[in-house]
Amino acid sequence: MSSLKENKNISQIENKNNFLEKIESYLKNFVEPVASEIDQSPDALRTALQGLINYSLLSVKIPKFWGGLELDTETFYLFQQLISRYSGALAFLQVQHQGAVSAIISSQNESLKQQYLPQIVQNKLLCGLGFSQLRRKGEPMITATPIDGGYEINGTVPWLTGFDFFDVFLLGANLDDGQEIRGIVPFSQYSDNTGSKITFSEPMKLGAMQSTNTVSATFKNWFLSSENVVSIAQAETIHENDKKVVLYPSFLILGCAKAGLDIMEKVAQTKQLDFIQEGFEHLNEEFNHCQEKIKEAIKIKFRYFEDDLQLRVWAINLAQRCTKAAVTVSSGAANYYDHPAQRVYREALVFTVFGQTTDIMKATLEQLMYN
C-alpha cells in the first residue's frame, strides 16, 4: 500500500516538473530575448500573453470540473515565480487575471460562475482587478447604492492595470454601511443617453512595466446588475484577507531576485572576476534558503501572520539586493534603459510596493533601517 502511495507521489512530482519545464522553455525561448521590449511595448506584451493563452495558462487555477488545469498551490506559485524571472511586465499583467479568476471561483453566485468560467477556459475572456482602493482609509473612492435589480456605481478607481488587454474587470466598491461589494464590469469606455458612463484615463507613465497599460477609471451612475455581483463582504474584509495572503506574492518577488542572479551569473562568466562569482554564490545560496523557507511555509495550514510577513519582507530585501548587484556588476552599461540589469532593478521597485499594506511598508522600512 505504501509503495502505491510512493509511486503516486513520484508521478505527481514528475508531472509538476514536466509542466514547469515546458513553461520555462517557452519563457526562455520567446520571452527572455525580448523582455526589454515587453516592458515598454503593449504589442510585444500582448504577443507574450498570447503565448500563455495558447498553453491554457490563464485557467491554471480553475477546477477541472470547469475544464481548468487546477494546479496545486506550490506548482501555481512556482509558475508565477518563473514568469516574473523572465518578464516582470508579463507576470504583473497575468497575476491581475489570476486574482480575478480566484474571486470568481470562490463566488457563491453559481449563475455567474456558469457564465464566466467556461469563457475563461475557452480563452474567450480575460479579467482584470480594480479594488485596491478598498484598502484606503477615509471617504470611499467608489460607492455602490442599492437600486432595483442591482447597484448604482459612482466614483473613481485610481489604479487599474490591463486596459486594452482585459475584457472585464473585478470592481470593488463600498456600500453605505461599509460592506465591500465586488462585481464584474466591462473594461471599455461606455456612455448612454441616461448619463450613465465609464471613462478611462490615458495609460500612466510608470518607471517600469509601462506596457501593462495602467489607467484610472471613473464611474458615473453605472448600473451593476445583481447577476454580476461576485461577492458582498463585511467592512474591512480586504484588510483581513491581506493578512491571510501576505506570503504569496513572495514568489513573484523571488522571480525578480532570480532574474538579478541570472545576470550576475552571466557577467561572472564573461568578466572572469573571482569576486563576482563569490558574490553570485553568496546571494544564490541565500535565495535558495529563502525559497525553501517560503515553500515550506505554504504547506502549513495554520500560520502566524508575523512569520509570513517576515518571509515576505525577506524576499523583498533579497530582490532589492540581487537586482542592485546585477546593476553593480554590469558597470556603466546598466545605465542604458533597455539593459536587463536596469529593467530588473526597476521591476524590484514595483514588486517592493506590489499589494503593499501598512504592515508590509513598516516591516520593509525597518529592515532597511536596521539590517
MARTOR-291455 format. One record per residue (C-alpha): residue number from 1; residue in one letter; x negated, y negated, z negated. Coordinates in pm, whole numbers. Example, Ala and Ser with C-alpha at 12.3 -4.5 7.8 and 13.67 -1.06 7.14 Angstrom:
BEGIN
+-----+----+--------+--------+--------+
|   i | aa |      u |      v |      w |
+-----+----+--------+--------+--------+
|   1 |  a |  -1230 |    450 |   -780 |
|   2 |  s |  -1367 |    106 |   -714 |
+-----+----+--------+--------+--------+
end
This chain:
BEGIN
+-----+----+--------+--------+--------+
|   i | aa |      u |      v |      w |
+-----+----+--------+--------+--------+
|   1 |  m |      0 |      0 |      0 |
|   2 |  s |   -281 |   -239 |    -92 |
|   3 |  s |   -454 |   -153 |    238 |
|   4 |  l |   -145 |   -259 |    433 |
|   5 |  k |   -135 |   -586 |    240 |
|   6 |  e |   -505 |   -648 |    307 |
|   7 |  n |   -459 |   -581 |    679 |
|   8 |  k |   -166 |   -823 |    689 |
|   9 |  n |   -374 |  -1092 |    518 |
|  10 |  i |   -661 |  -1038 |    761 |
|  11 |  s |   -420 |  -1063 |   1055 |
|  12 |  q |   -280 |  -1390 |    920 |
|  13 |  i |   -630 |  -1533 |    879 |
|  14 |  e |   -723 |  -1429 |   1233 |
|  15 |  n |   -406 |  -1586 |   1374 |
|  16 |  k |   -475 |  -1907 |   1184 |
|  17 |  n |   -836 |  -1920 |   1303 |
|  18 |  n |   -736 |  -1848 |   1663 |
|  19 |  f |   -478 |  -2127 |   1652 |
|  20 |  l |   -726 |  -2381 |   1513 |
|  21 |  e |   -999 |  -2273 |   1756 |
|  22 |  k |   -763 |  -2321 |   2050 |
|  23 |  i |   -668 |  -2669 |   1932 |
|  24 |  e |  -1029 |  -2765 |   1867 |
|  25 |  s |  -1122 |  -2652 |   2217 |
|  26 |  y |   -860 |  -2887 |   2363 |
|  27 |  l |   -972 |  -3176 |   2141 |
|  28 |  k |  -1342 |  -3124 |   2219 |
|  29 |  n |  -1295 |  -3096 |   2595 |
|  30 |  f |  -1021 |  -3350 |   2663 |
|  31 |  v |  -1002 |  -3590 |   2368 |
|  32 |  e |  -1353 |  -3643 |   2229 |
|  33 |  p |  -1508 |  -3757 |   2561 |
|  34 |  v |  -1253 |  -4040 |   2591 |
|  35 |  a |  -1194 |  -4115 |   2221 |
|  36 |  s |  -1301 |  -4480 |   2253 |
|  37 |  e |  -1065 |  -4532 |   2544 |
|  38 |  i |   -785 |  -4359 |   2350 |
|  39 |  d |   -846 |  -4605 |   2065 |
|  40 |  q |   -773 |  -4902 |   2294 |
|  41 |  s |   -557 |  -4783 |   2583 |
|  42 |  p |   -193 |  -4678 |   2532 |
|  43 |  d |   -211 |  -4491 |   2864 |
|  44 |  a |   -513 |  -4287 |   2750 |
|  45 |  l |   -343 |  -4219 |   2418 |
|  46 |  r |    -26 |  -4112 |   2598 |
|  47 |  t |   -227 |  -3861 |   2804 |
|  48 |  a |   -386 |  -3717 |   2487 |
|  49 |  l |    -47 |  -3698 |   2316 |
|  50 |  q |     94 |  -3515 |   2617 |
|  51 |  g |   -174 |  -3253 |   2564 |
|  52 |  l |    -43 |  -3189 |   2214 |
|  53 |  i |    311 |  -3174 |   2352 |
|  54 |  n |    203 |  -2918 |   2612 |
|  55 |  y |     78 |  -2695 |   2329 |
|  56 |  s |    409 |  -2746 |   2139 |
|  57 |  l |    206 |  -2905 |   1860 |
|  58 |  l |    470 |  -3162 |   1775 |
|  59 |  s |    700 |  -2888 |   1646 |
|  60 |  v |    444 |  -2721 |   1419 |
|  61 |  k |    646 |  -2798 |   1104 |
|  62 |  i |    981 |  -2688 |   1242 |
|  63 |  p |   1105 |  -2349 |   1112 |
|  64 |  k |   1103 |  -2056 |   1355 |
|  65 |  f |   1480 |  -2041 |   1311 |
|  66 |  w |   1496 |  -2361 |   1516 |
|  67 |  g |   1226 |  -2248 |   1760 |
|  68 |  g |    931 |  -2423 |   1596 |
|  69 |  l |    586 |  -2286 |   1509 |
|  70 |  e |    638 |  -2317 |   1131 |
|  71 |  l |    271 |  -2334 |   1035 |
|  72 |  d |    179 |  -2254 |    677 |
|  73 |  t |     74 |  -2551 |    464 |
|  74 |  e |   -303 |  -2505 |    484 |
|  75 |  t |   -308 |  -2446 |    861 |
|  76 |  f |    -92 |  -2753 |    920 |
|  77 |  y |   -324 |  -2980 |    724 |
|  78 |  l |   -639 |  -2833 |    877 |
|  79 |  f |   -474 |  -2904 |   1212 |
|  80 |  q |   -426 |  -3266 |   1102 |
|  81 |  q |   -791 |  -3281 |    997 |
|  82 |  l |   -904 |  -3155 |   1337 |
|  83 |  i |   -712 |  -3424 |   1523 |
|  84 |  s |   -848 |  -3709 |   1310 |
|  85 |  r |  -1200 |  -3572 |   1356 |
|  86 |  y |  -1177 |  -3625 |   1731 |
|  87 |  s |   -942 |  -3925 |   1756 |
|  88 |  g |   -809 |  -4140 |   1476 |
|  89 |  a |   -555 |  -4304 |   1706 |
|  90 |  l |   -410 |  -3971 |   1819 |
|  91 |  a |   -399 |  -3847 |   1459 |
|  92 |  f |   -234 |  -4165 |   1334 |
|  93 |  l |     29 |  -4161 |   1607 |
|  94 |  q |    131 |  -3796 |   1581 |
|  95 |  v |    143 |  -3797 |   1200 |
|  96 |  q |    427 |  -4051 |   1222 |
|  97 |  h |    621 |  -3797 |   1426 |
|  98 |  q |    538 |  -3515 |   1185 |
|  99 |  g |    660 |  -3722 |    891 |
| 100 |  a |    992 |  -3798 |   1061 |
| 101 |  v |   1038 |  -3432 |   1156 |
| 102 |  s |    977 |  -3325 |    795 |
| 103 |  a |   1253 |  -3557 |    679 |
| 104 |  i |   1495 |  -3418 |    938 |
| 105 |  i |   1411 |  -3059 |    837 |
| 106 |  s |   1484 |  -3145 |    471 |
| 107 |  s |   1811 |  -3323 |    551 |
| 108 |  q |   2142 |  -3195 |    416 |
| 109 |  n |   2308 |  -3324 |    734 |
| 110 |  e |   2340 |  -2997 |    928 |
| 111 |  s |   2501 |  -3152 |   1235 |
| 112 |  l |   2211 |  -3399 |   1258 |
| 113 |  k |   1961 |  -3113 |   1248 |
| 114 |  q |   2155 |  -2929 |   1517 |
| 115 |  q |   2144 |  -3240 |   1732 |
| 116 |  y |   1778 |  -3335 |   1694 |
| 117 |  l |   1564 |  -3032 |   1608 |
| 118 |  p |   1628 |  -2841 |   1935 |
| 119 |  q |   1542 |  -3155 |   2132 |
| 120 |  i |   1214 |  -3189 |   1943 |
| 121 |  v |   1128 |  -2822 |   2001 |
| 122 |  q |   1203 |  -2865 |   2372 |
| 123 |  n |    967 |  -3167 |   2381 |
| 124 |  k |   1255 |  -3396 |   2475 |
| 125 |  l |   1238 |  -3620 |   2168 |
| 126 |  l |    959 |  -3792 |   1976 |
| 127 |  c |   1017 |  -3964 |   1643 |
| 128 |  g |    852 |  -4246 |   1452 |
| 129 |  l |    867 |  -4373 |   1094 |
| 130 |  g |    988 |  -4708 |    962 |
| 131 |  f |   1034 |  -4700 |    587 |
| 132 |  s |    710 |  -4826 |    427 |
| 133 |  q |    900 |  -5144 |    336 |
| 134 |  l |   1087 |  -4943 |     72 |
| 135 |  r |    764 |  -4950 |   -133 |
| 136 |  r |    771 |  -5330 |   -158 |
| 137 |  k |    894 |  -5499 |   -473 |
| 138 |  g |   1145 |  -5785 |   -476 |
| 139 |  e |   1424 |  -5854 |   -230 |
| 140 |  p |   1482 |  -5565 |     13 |
| 141 |  m |   1347 |  -5629 |    362 |
| 142 |  i |   1613 |  -5405 |    520 |
| 143 |  t |   1965 |  -5370 |    383 |
| 144 |  a |   2244 |  -5124 |    459 |
| 145 |  t |   2603 |  -5230 |    391 |
| 146 |  p |   2874 |  -4960 |    396 |
| 147 |  i |   3142 |  -5013 |    664 |
| 148 |  d |   3392 |  -4781 |    832 |
| 149 |  g |   3209 |  -4482 |    979 |
| 150 |  g |   2864 |  -4583 |    864 |
| 151 |  y |   2648 |  -4879 |    764 |
| 152 |  e |   2560 |  -5225 |    891 |
| 153 |  i |   2183 |  -5277 |    903 |
| 154 |  n |   2013 |  -5615 |    866 |
| 155 |  g |   1654 |  -5722 |    808 |
| 156 |  t |   1300 |  -5657 |    926 |
| 157 |  v |   1074 |  -5353 |    937 |
| 158 |  p |    726 |  -5510 |    912 |
| 159 |  w |    523 |  -5209 |   1026 |
| 160 |  l |    632 |  -4959 |   1289 |
| 161 |  t |    390 |  -4750 |   1494 |
| 162 |  g |    461 |  -4596 |   1834 |
| 163 |  f |    658 |  -4847 |   2041 |
| 164 |  d |    694 |  -4707 |   2394 |
| 165 |  f |    579 |  -4366 |   2267 |
| 166 |  f |    868 |  -4258 |   2048 |
| 167 |  d |   1234 |  -4230 |   2145 |
| 168 |  v |   1379 |  -4287 |   1797 |
| 169 |  f |   1251 |  -4363 |   1450 |
| 170 |  l |   1349 |  -4294 |   1093 |
| 171 |  l |   1461 |  -4621 |    934 |
| 172 |  g |   1454 |  -4684 |    560 |
| 173 |  a |   1696 |  -4936 |    409 |
| 174 |  n |   1834 |  -5031 |     67 |
| 175 |  l |   2197 |  -5019 |    -39 |
| 176 |  d |   2333 |  -5285 |   -278 |
| 177 |  d |   2290 |  -5051 |   -576 |
| 178 |  g |   1923 |  -4991 |   -486 |
| 179 |  q |   1972 |  -4646 |   -336 |
| 180 |  e |   1749 |  -4565 |    -39 |
| 181 |  i |   1911 |  -4462 |    286 |
| 182 |  r |   1725 |  -4320 |    582 |
| 183 |  g |   1874 |  -4285 |    925 |
| 184 |  i |   1776 |  -4226 |   1286 |
| 185 |  v |   1787 |  -4531 |   1512 |
| 186 |  p |   1673 |  -4593 |   1872 |
| 187 |  f |   1316 |  -4718 |   1925 |
| 188 |  s |   1414 |  -4961 |   2202 |
| 189 |  q |   1548 |  -5313 |   2241 |
| 190 |  y |   1925 |  -5337 |   2204 |
| 191 |  s |   2191 |  -5607 |   2207 |
| 192 |  d |   2565 |  -5625 |   2281 |
| 193 |  n |   2837 |  -5887 |   2306 |
| 194 |  t |   2930 |  -5848 |   1938 |
| 195 |  g |   2596 |  -5992 |   1824 |
| 196 |  s |   2450 |  -5657 |   1720 |
| 197 |  k |   2085 |  -5625 |   1818 |
| 198 |  i |   1747 |  -5463 |   1758 |
| 199 |  t |   1439 |  -5658 |   1866 |
| 200 |  f |   1071 |  -5568 |   1852 |
| 201 |  s |    761 |  -5785 |   1833 |
| 202 |  e |    466 |  -5759 |   2066 |
| 203 |  p |    212 |  -5492 |   1959 |
| 204 |  m |     -4 |  -5620 |   1675 |
| 205 |  k |   -375 |  -5690 |   1718 |
| 206 |  l |   -538 |  -5431 |   1495 |
| 207 |  g |   -903 |  -5368 |   1415 |
| 208 |  a |   -864 |  -5001 |   1504 |
| 209 |  m |   -610 |  -4779 |   1679 |
| 210 |  q |   -480 |  -5072 |   1883 |
| 211 |  s |   -339 |  -4828 |   2138 |
| 212 |  t |    -75 |  -4697 |   1895 |
| 213 |  n |    149 |  -5000 |   1967 |
| 214 |  t |    231 |  -5102 |   1612 |
| 215 |  v |    513 |  -5356 |   1603 |
| 216 |  s |    770 |  -5508 |   1369 |
| 217 |  a |   1146 |  -5457 |   1422 |
| 218 |  t |   1434 |  -5690 |   1339 |
| 219 |  f |   1791 |  -5567 |   1294 |
| 220 |  k |   2099 |  -5788 |   1313 |
| 221 |  n |   2440 |  -5635 |   1239 |
| 222 |  w |   2324 |  -5299 |   1373 |
| 223 |  f |   2570 |  -5012 |   1322 |
| 224 |  l |   2420 |  -4693 |   1181 |
| 225 |  s |   2668 |  -4409 |   1214 |
| 226 |  s |   2707 |  -4174 |    918 |
| 227 |  e |   2631 |  -3894 |   1166 |
| 228 |  n |   2277 |  -4027 |   1197 |
| 229 |  v |   2209 |  -4058 |    823 |
| 230 |  v |   1923 |  -3827 |    728 |
| 231 |  s |   1936 |  -3881 |    352 |
| 232 |  i |   2052 |  -4105 |     70 |
| 233 |  a |   1834 |  -4106 |   -240 |
| 234 |  q |   1827 |  -4277 |   -577 |
| 235 |  a |   1642 |  -4607 |   -618 |
| 236 |  e |   1262 |  -4576 |   -644 |
| 237 |  t |   1266 |  -4228 |   -490 |
| 238 |  i |    994 |  -4330 |   -246 |
| 239 |  h |    759 |  -4405 |   -535 |
| 240 |  e |    827 |  -4067 |   -692 |
| 241 |  n |    767 |  -3894 |   -359 |
| 242 |  d |    444 |  -4090 |   -304 |
| 243 |  k |    307 |  -3927 |   -619 |
| 244 |  k |    410 |  -3579 |   -504 |
| 245 |  v |    236 |  -3611 |   -167 |
| 246 |  v |    -63 |  -3827 |   -264 |
| 247 |  l |   -310 |  -3549 |   -188 |
| 248 |  y |   -200 |  -3451 |    162 |
| 249 |  p |   -332 |  -3747 |    368 |
| 250 |  s |   -676 |  -3644 |    237 |
| 251 |  f |   -705 |  -3407 |    533 |
| 252 |  l |   -673 |  -3693 |    783 |
| 253 |  i |   -936 |  -3881 |    582 |
| 254 |  l |  -1167 |  -3578 |    575 |
| 255 |  g |  -1137 |  -3553 |    953 |
| 256 |  c |  -1266 |  -3909 |    975 |
| 257 |  a |  -1554 |  -3822 |    741 |
| 258 |  k |  -1639 |  -3522 |    960 |
| 259 |  a |  -1644 |  -3747 |   1267 |
| 260 |  g |  -1912 |  -3956 |   1096 |
| 261 |  l |  -2108 |  -3643 |   1014 |
| 262 |  d |  -2086 |  -3524 |   1377 |
| 263 |  i |  -2251 |  -3848 |   1486 |
| 264 |  m |  -2522 |  -3815 |   1221 |
| 265 |  e |  -2598 |  -3461 |   1333 |
| 266 |  k |  -2633 |  -3563 |   1698 |
| 267 |  v |  -2859 |  -3856 |   1611 |
| 268 |  a |  -3075 |  -3632 |   1389 |
| 269 |  q |  -3134 |  -3401 |   1686 |
| 270 |  t |  -3223 |  -3695 |   1912 |
| 271 |  k |  -3441 |  -3909 |   1685 |
| 272 |  q |  -3614 |  -3619 |   1509 |
| 273 |  l |  -3647 |  -3810 |   1180 |
| 274 |  d |  -3651 |  -3590 |    871 |
| 275 |  f |  -3468 |  -3840 |    651 |
| 276 |  i |  -3170 |  -3849 |    889 |
| 277 |  q |  -3145 |  -3471 |    877 |
| 278 |  e |  -3173 |  -3481 |    498 |
| 279 |  g |  -2901 |  -3745 |    478 |
| 280 |  f |  -2675 |  -3539 |    700 |
| 281 |  e |  -2728 |  -3223 |    497 |
| 282 |  h |  -2659 |  -3404 |    169 |
| 283 |  l |  -2335 |  -3561 |    289 |
| 284 |  n |  -2225 |  -3246 |    470 |
| 285 |  e |  -2270 |  -3043 |    152 |
| 286 |  e |  -2053 |  -3292 |    -37 |
| 287 |  f |  -1797 |  -3281 |    245 |
| 288 |  n |  -1771 |  -2902 |    220 |
| 289 |  h |  -1735 |  -2923 |   -157 |
| 290 |  c |  -1464 |  -3188 |   -136 |
| 291 |  q |  -1276 |  -2998 |    134 |
| 292 |  e |  -1278 |  -2675 |    -67 |
| 293 |  k |  -1151 |  -2853 |   -378 |
| 294 |  i |   -862 |  -3004 |   -181 |
| 295 |  k |   -781 |  -2673 |    -10 |
| 296 |  e |   -773 |  -2503 |   -350 |
| 297 |  a |   -552 |  -2777 |   -494 |
| 298 |  i |   -276 |  -2750 |   -233 |
| 299 |  k |   -233 |  -2383 |   -325 |
| 300 |  i |   -144 |  -2476 |   -684 |
| 301 |  k |    231 |  -2513 |   -724 |
| 302 |  f |    229 |  -2739 |  -1030 |
| 303 |  r |    -45 |  -3001 |  -1024 |
| 304 |  y |   -119 |  -3320 |  -1215 |
| 305 |  f |    -83 |  -3645 |  -1024 |
| 306 |  e |   -409 |  -3783 |  -1165 |
| 307 |  d |   -603 |  -3482 |  -1036 |
| 308 |  d |   -454 |  -3521 |   -688 |
| 309 |  l |   -523 |  -3895 |   -695 |
| 310 |  q |   -890 |  -3846 |   -778 |
| 311 |  l |   -930 |  -3596 |   -492 |
| 312 |  r |   -764 |  -3842 |   -252 |
| 313 |  v |   -996 |  -4123 |   -364 |
| 314 |  w |  -1299 |  -3893 |   -334 |
| 315 |  a |  -1202 |  -3822 |     27 |
| 316 |  i |  -1162 |  -4196 |     95 |
| 317 |  n |  -1500 |  -4276 |    -55 |
| 318 |  l |  -1663 |  -3990 |    135 |
| 319 |  a |  -1518 |  -4109 |    468 |
| 320 |  q |  -1643 |  -4460 |    397 |
| 321 |  r |  -1995 |  -4333 |    326 |
| 322 |  c |  -2011 |  -4083 |    613 |
| 323 |  t |  -1897 |  -4337 |    871 |
| 324 |  k |  -2126 |  -4605 |    728 |
| 325 |  a |  -2411 |  -4355 |    752 |
| 326 |  a |  -2316 |  -4292 |   1117 |
| 327 |  v |  -2343 |  -4666 |   1182 |
| 328 |  t |  -2677 |  -4683 |    999 |
| 329 |  v |  -2848 |  -4404 |   1193 |
| 330 |  s |  -2706 |  -4530 |   1524 |
| 331 |  s |  -2900 |  -4855 |   1476 |
| 332 |  g |  -2817 |  -5157 |   1691 |
| 333 |  a |  -2614 |  -4951 |   1937 |
| 334 |  a |  -2343 |  -4923 |   1669 |
| 335 |  n |  -2267 |  -5292 |   1730 |
| 336 |  y |  -2109 |  -5205 |   2063 |
| 337 |  y |  -1733 |  -5199 |   2025 |
| 338 |  d |  -1690 |  -4870 |   2211 |
| 339 |  h |  -1975 |  -4689 |   2032 |
| 340 |  p |  -1847 |  -4375 |   1849 |
| 341 |  a |  -2000 |  -4490 |   1519 |
| 342 |  q |  -1825 |  -4827 |   1547 |
| 343 |  r |  -1494 |  -4656 |   1620 |
| 344 |  v |  -1503 |  -4405 |   1333 |
| 345 |  y |  -1618 |  -4679 |   1092 |
| 346 |  r |  -1307 |  -4881 |   1183 |
| 347 |  e |  -1093 |  -4568 |   1154 |
| 348 |  a |  -1222 |  -4518 |    800 |
| 349 |  l |  -1087 |  -4864 |    715 |
| 350 |  v |   -743 |  -4762 |    844 |
| 351 |  f |   -740 |  -4432 |    655 |
| 352 |  t |   -852 |  -4612 |    338 |
| 353 |  v |   -521 |  -4801 |    327 |
| 354 |  f |   -301 |  -4544 |    501 |
| 355 |  g |      6 |  -4478 |    283 |
| 356 |  q |   -158 |  -4684 |     12 |
| 357 |  t |     20 |  -4733 |   -320 |
| 358 |  t |    -96 |  -4948 |   -610 |
| 359 |  d |   -224 |  -4633 |   -783 |
| 360 |  i |   -441 |  -4547 |   -483 |
| 361 |  m |   -558 |  -4906 |   -449 |
| 362 |  k |   -658 |  -4923 |   -816 |
| 363 |  a |   -839 |  -4587 |   -814 |
| 364 |  t |  -1020 |  -4669 |   -488 |
| 365 |  l |  -1133 |  -5005 |   -622 |
| 366 |  e |  -1251 |  -4850 |   -949 |
| 367 |  q |  -1466 |  -4602 |   -762 |
| 368 |  l |  -1620 |  -4885 |   -560 |
| 369 |  m |  -1688 |  -5079 |   -879 |
| 370 |  y |  -1830 |  -4805 |  -1099 |
| 371 |  n |  -1987 |  -4549 |   -867 |
+-----+----+--------+--------+--------+
end
